Amino acid sequence: MSLSLVQSRALLGLEAAAVTVEVHLANGLPSFTLVGLADVEVKEARERVRSALQNSGLEFPSNKKITVNLAPADLPKDSGRFDLPIALGILAASGQIDAGKLAGYEFAGELSLSGELRAVRGALAMSLALHASHVVTRLVLPPGSAEEAALVPDAQVYRAQHLLDVVQHFLPQAADAPAVEPASGWSRVSAVTHMQPAHYPDMADVKGQLGAKRALEIAAAGGHSLLLTGPPGSGKSMLALRFAGLLPPMTTDEALQSAAIASLGGRFALAQWAQRPTCHPHHTASAVALVGGGSPPRPGEISLAHHGVLFLDEFPEFSRAALEALREPLETGRITISRAARRADFPARFQLIAAMNPCPCGYLGSTQKTCRCTPDQVARYQGKLSGPLIDRIDLHVDVPAVASNELMQAPAGESSTDIRARCMAARERSMARQGVSNQALQGRALEQHLLLDEAAAQFLTVAAARLGWSARSTHRALKVARTIADLAGARSTQVTHVAEAMQYRRALRSS
C-alpha cells in the first residue's frame, strides 16, 4: 500500500485553484479509478497515462488497484492538464521516482500516447495565481505553455518536452551516487524583462476623413465608445482597425491581464505580448460568443478585448440578444456569467468601435448614389438598435464617402504616432487630476473634476432640454467635453468644448 501527492491547478474562469492529485496503490482486483468531479476529458486521462508510461519504458502497475483523487472533491476539473501530475503520482506511489523531491513543484500538461507533453490552456492564469499566493513554487509545463507562464515577473517556470525529461529530474538517488545530468528537454524558462514595442496599422494610410479621425482621437484620449455611420467603402473598417494604434502602450499589469484571458481562450501567442487586442467577431456571432458562457464558462469576445478594442462591423446585423447583452459591460467593465452549477466573473474593460450603414442599401444621404430604401425600411433597419444601447455609445460620427478624384490627389494622413502622442498627453492630464480616464468618471467624481464653466453649464442645460436628452446622454456629453478640454490643454471645460461634444450625440439619420 502506498500513497503519493502531486500539486496542480484547475481553472475557474480567470482563477486557478490549487488541486492536489492523490494517488493510492493497493493490492486487490486490478483497476484504475479516477474521482474528484472530473469532466470527460479528465477521465480519459486513464488511457493516455497508461499508454504514455508504457511507451516511455516506465512501469505501469497494472496488477494494482489504482485510485486517483483530485482534491478538493467539489471543484470541477476539466481539460487534459492533469495528465502529467497523475502520471507522476503513479510513478511516485510505485517507487519509480522520489516522492519527496516533488515538494515545491506544481505540474500541468497533457500527455500524448508516446509520452510527449502538449500545451494546455490557461498557463498564464496558473502562474499569476502562484505569484499572488507569495509561495515560492516551481511550475513545470510543456513547451508553449511554459513561455506564457514565464511572462509573470519572478516566476520560476521549467519547460519539459517529454515525460522522461520530468522523470529523470525526480529519480531516486543514493547519497554516494554522482549527480544526474539534467535532461536535454528540461530547462528553466527565462522571464520576459522588457516590453516589446507593439506594431499596429498606421492611420496615415487613411486619406481624408478628418472629422472621423478627430472623433477617434477623442475616443482614444478619453476611453470613449464610438459609432461610425456611413455608406459602403467610406473607410469605416479601415479607421476602426487602426484605432488600437492610437491608445497608450500597455502597462505590465494590463498586458498580463489581457494575455491571461487570451490564454484561457486558447488564443494567446507570444508575438501578441503587450499588444492591445482588436477583436472583430462576425455579425452572426451569438450572445454567448460575444459576452461569454458555456459549460464551463469561457470568456467571450468582450473579455478577449479587455484593455483593447471590440470592433463590431455591420452593427445592426448582430442579433438583438447579443447587442443588448453589451449594455451592462459597457457601463461596468465586467461580465458575470451565472449558471446553475457555476458562476464566473470576467473583466471586460474594452473600447467599443461599431460601424454601420445608414440604411439597408447603405446610401442614405450619399451624394454619389441614390438610396433605394423606403422610410419604413430605414426605420426598421435603424430600429434594430435599441435606444438604451445607442445611449451608451459616447460618440456618433458620420463617415461620408470620399470622391475618387479627391482620394487619388489627397496626401497621406497624419501618422498614428503623432496622434497617439496627443492622446497620451491628454490621458496623463486626466490621470494626474482624477486617477481614471474621463469615460470612467461617475457621480460626484464627474462633478468634481469636470470644472465646467458657468457659461458652458448654462449652454448645455438649455441644449439638453431642447434636444430631449436623458441624464445618461448629458453625462456622457460632459465626459467627452472634458476629454476635448484635456486635448486642448485647458484646465476647465468651456463652451467650445461642450459645443464640440454635443455634435457627437445626434440621432441617426432617418430621412
N, C-alpha and C positions, 0 to 999 in steps of 0.2 A: 504494500500500500504506500503510495507516495502522492504528494501534493505540491504544485508549483504555482506561483503568482507572477503575472506579466501585466505591465501597465500599458494602457492605450487610451484613446479618446473617441467619444461619439459626438456627432454634430446635432445640435438642436437649434436650427436657424443659424445665427452667427456665433452662438455659444458652443464651445467644445467642452463637454462634461467629461470628467475623469471616469474611466472604466477599468476595472480590474478583471483580467482574464484568469480565472482559476481553473486549473486542470488537475483532475484526480484520476489516478490509475489504481485499479483494484483487481483482484482475482475474481473470476466469475465468467458468465457467458459473454463471449466477445461482443462488444457493441461500441458505438460511438454516438453519444448523446450530447446535444448542444441545447442549453437552456438559457433563459435571461431575456425574454421578449425580443427574440431575434427575428428579423424580417427574412423573406425568402432567400435573398442573395447571401445573407449571413449563414443561413442553414446549409446552403450549398457549399460552404467552405469545407465541409467534411470531406467531400470528394476531391476538392482542389488540394487540400493539405495532405491527404493520403498520397495522392499521385506525386506531389512535389517532393515529399520526403523520400519516397521510394526511388524516383527518378534522379534524385540528388545523391544517391548512395547512402542515405541515412536509414536507420531502422524505424519502421513504424510498428508500434506494439500491438499487432493485430490479435494477439492472444489475451489481451487485457480488456477489462471493462473501462472505457474512457468516458469520463463525464467532464464537459466543459461548461463552466458557468460564467456568464457575462454580467458582472455586478456593477451597479445596483439593478435588481431584477425588474423594477418598474420603469426603467428608462428604455425607450425604444432604440434599437440599433439597426442600422441599415448599411448597405454597400459592402464591398469586399475588403475594407480597411483592416478587418480583424483577422485576416488570413495569417499574416506574419506573426502576430502575438500568439495565436492559437498554436501554430507550428512550434514556436519557441517554447511554449508552455508544455507541449507534449515531450519535446526533447529534454527539457529540464526535469520533468517528472520521471522520465525513464533513465535519467542519469547520463545522457549523452552530452549535455552541456552543464556548466556550473550555474546553478540557480542563484547563488549568492552574488555572482557578477552582474546579474540583471538589475540589481537595485540601482536606482538613479538614472535609469533609462526608460523611455517610452517608445513604443513601436507602432507603426501603421504601414500597411502595404498589402496589395493584392498579389497573390501567387499565381503564376501560370503553372500548368501541369509539369513543366520541366524544372520549376524552381526559380525562374526569373521573377523579379519584382516589378510590378506595374504601378504606375502613378495612381493616386487617389484624389478625390475632390476634397477641398477644404483644408489643405495642409497649412495654409497661412492662418486660418482661424485657430487651428490647433496650436501653432507656435505663439500666436497672440495670447491665447489662454494660459499657456505656460509662463509667458512673460508677465502677465498680470498677476499670477499666483506668487511671484517673487521666490519661487523654489528653483534651485539650480538643478535642472534636469536636462539630460541629453536626449535629443529626439532623433530617431533612426527612421529614415524614409527612403522610398525608391527614387531613382532619377526623375527629374521633372518636379516632383513634389518637394524634394529637398531644397531645390533652388528657390522655390516660393517661400518656404518656411524660413530660409536664411535672410529674407528681407527684413525681418524683425530685428531691431537693434539688440546686440548682446546675446542673440540666440545661439545655442550650441546644437548644431544640426549636422548629422552624419548621413552620407549617401551610401546606399548599398545596392548593388546591381543584381545580386543573386542571393538566395537563401544561404548558400555555403559561405558567402562573404560575412554574413552575420554570425553564423555558427562558429566560424573559425575564431572570431573575436571573443567568444564566450566558452571556449573549450576548457575542460578541467586541466589544471596544470600543477604538477608536483613542485614542491618547494625548491628542489635542486635542478629542475628542468630548465633548459635555456628558454629565453623569451621567444614567443612565436611571432614571426614577422606578420604584420598586418596584411590582409588580403588585398589584392590589386583592385578589387571592386569596392573596397571600403575606404572612404575618405571623408575628411571634415570639409564642409562647405563654407567658404568664406562669406561673411556678411557683406552686404552692399553698404559702403560707407559714404556714397555721394549720390546725388540725384542727377540722372542723365537729362540733358535738355530735350523737351518734348518737341515733336515736329507735327505741325498741322497745315492743312491747305491755306494758302495766303489770300487775304482779302483783296490784294492788288489784282487778282485775276478778274474781279468783278468790275466792269466798266459802267459808269453811270450809277443810278440808284442812290443818290446822295441822301435822300430822305430815309430810305430803309437802312443805310449804313449808320446814319445818325441814331436811329432807334436801336440798332444793335449795340452801338457804343453805350447808350444809356442803360440798356439791359445788362450789359457786361459789367458796367461800373457799379450798379446797384443791386444786382442779383434778381432782376425782374423777369417775368414771363412775357412772351411775345407771340402775337398772331399776325402772320403775313397773309394778305389777301391780294390776289392778282390773277391775270389771265395766264394760260399755259405758256411756258417758255420765257416768263418775265425775269426769272432768276431767283425764285423763292428758295428752291432747294440748294442752289449754289451758295446763297447767303447763309442759310441755316447750317450747312455742313462746314462753314468756315468760322462759325461763331465761337467754337471752343478755343480757337487761337487768340481770341480777344480776352480770355479770362486769365487771371493771375496764375503763376506757376503753383502747382500743388505743394502743400506742406507735407512733411513726412507722415504726420498723423492722417491727413486726408488721403495720401497715396496708399497707406496701409489699409484704411477702411475700404477704399474703392477696390483695391486688389483682393481683399478678403472676400468681398461679395462676388467678385468675378470668379475667384477660385471655387466658391461654394456652388456657383452655377456652371462650373466646368469651362469657363471662357478665358481664364487668365493666361497671359503669355508674358514672358519677361520683357519682350520688346515693347509692351504697353505700360511698363512700370513708370509711374509718375506722369502719365499722360491722361488728361481728362477725357473720360469716355463720351462718345456720342452714340447713343442707342437710336436706331432707326427702324422700328418694327413696321411691318406691312399693315395696311389698314384692315386686313382680315384677322388680325390678332384678337384673341378672345380676352375677356376681362381678366381671367386667371393668368394668361400670358403677360398681360400688361402690368397688373399690380401684384401678382404672385399667388401661390396657392398650391394645390396638390396634396398628396399624402405620401411621405411627409411634406410639409410646406416648403416650397422653394422660392427664392426671390424672383420677382418679375422684372420687366423692363425698367420700371421706375426706380427700383432698387439698384439694378445694374448700372443705372445712370447716376448713382449717388456721387455728388461733387462733380457732376458733369452735365451733359445736355441730353434731353429727351426730345428728339425731333419726330413729330407726328405729321407726316405729309398726307394730303387728302383727308384733312381733319374731319369733315362731316361724314366720310365714308366708314369711319370706325363705328362699331356697334354702340347703341345708346348706353348699354350697361357698362361697357369698357370706359366710355368717356365720363360717365357720372361717377365711376369709381375713382377718378382723378381728383375729385373735389376736396376730399379730406387731406390727402397727402400734399396737395398744393398749399394748404394752409399750415399743416403741422410739420411737414418734412419727415414723416414716418408713416408706416403702414402696419397695422396689426391684423394678422390672419388668424381667425379663430375657427377651430373645428371641434367636433365632439370630443376627440381624444387628445388633441394637442393645440397649443397656441404659440404662434411665432410672431416676433416683432422685428421688422426690418427697417433700416434707415432708408429714406427716400428724399434727400435734400438735393433735388435736381432743378435745372432751369428748363422750363418748357418752351420750345420753339415749335409752334404749329403753323401749318401752311394750308391754304385752301383756295379754290376758285370761287369767284363771287356768285356763280350760278352753275347749273348742270352743264351747260355748254362751255362755260368758262369765260365768255367775252362780254359780260355785263359791264357797261361803262367804257369799253375799249374803243379807241379811236382807229384801230386797224381793221377790225372785223365787226360785223353786226351780230348782236345777240339774238338767238332764235327762241329764247325761253319766254314763256308767258309769266306774268306777275305771280300767278298761283304756283307755278313750278319753282320760281325763285324763292317764294315764301316757304314752300315745303322743304326745299334744299337747305336754306339757312335755318329753318326751324329744327333741323336735326341737332343743332347745338342749343342746349338749354340756357336760359338767362343766367342762372346761378353759376354755370361753368364759365360763360363769357365774362361774367362779372369778376371772376377770379384771375383773369388774364390782364396784366398791367398795361400792356402796350398793344394797340390795334393799329396796324400800319398797312396802307395801300402800296402795292408794288406794281406800278404800271409797266407795260411793255416798252422796251427801248427800240426805236426805229432802227432798221438795219444799217442805214447810212450813218446814223449817229454812232452806232455800235462800232463800225469799222474805223471811224475817224477819232473816236474818243481815246484819250491817253490812258495809260494804266492807272488804276485806282491807288488810293493810299494803302500802304502795306499794313499787315496785321501788327507788326512790331510797333509802328508809330501809334496806332490806335490803342494797342494794349498798354503802352506807356501812360497814356492819359487815363485809361480805365484804372490802372493800378494806383495812380496818384489820387484819383477820386476815392477809391476804396480805402486807401491809407488815411485820408481825411476822415471818412466815416468811422473807421475802426478806432482811430485815436479819440474821436469825440464820444462814441457810444458803445464800442466794443463789438458791434454786429453790423452786418450790411443793412442798408436802408430798407430793403424788402422785408427784413426780419423785425423791424420796429413794430411794436404793438402798444396800444393803450397809452398809459402815461409816458412811456419812453418816447412815443411818437410826438406827443405834445411838448415834451421837454427838449428834444433835440431838433425839432423841426425849425425853430427860430423863425417863425413866419412873421413877416412884416404886417403891420395893421392894414395897409392898403391891399396887400395880397390876400389877407384873410377876408376882407370885405368883398373883393373881386370874386373869390372862389365861392363864397356863400351865395351871392346873387346868381352866379352862373350855375351852380349845382341845383338851386331851386328851379331855375327856368328849364334846365335840361332833365329834371326829374331823376337825379342820381340817387342811388341808395347810399347808405352810410359806408358800405364797403367800397363803392366806387370813389367816393370822396376821399377816403383814407388812402386808397391806392394811388390816386392822383397826387396826393400830398407826398407820398413816398417817392414817386417819380420826380416831382418838383425838387425834393431835397437832393436827389441824385444829380439832377441838372445843375443845381447850385454848386454841388461838390465838383462837378466837371469844370465849372466856370471859376472855381476857387473862391466863391463867395461865402462869407460867414453866415449870412441869413438867407432865407428863402424869399425871393422878391416876386413882384408881379410878373416880370418877364419869364421867370422860371415856372410859375404856375400856369401862365398862358401857354407855354410850350407843352407842359404836361397835359393840359386839357385836350389838346388836339389828338392825343393818343387814346382818348376814352370815347370816341364817337362810335355810333352804332354801325352795324353792317349796312352796306348799300342795298336798298330794296327796290329801286326803280332806276 
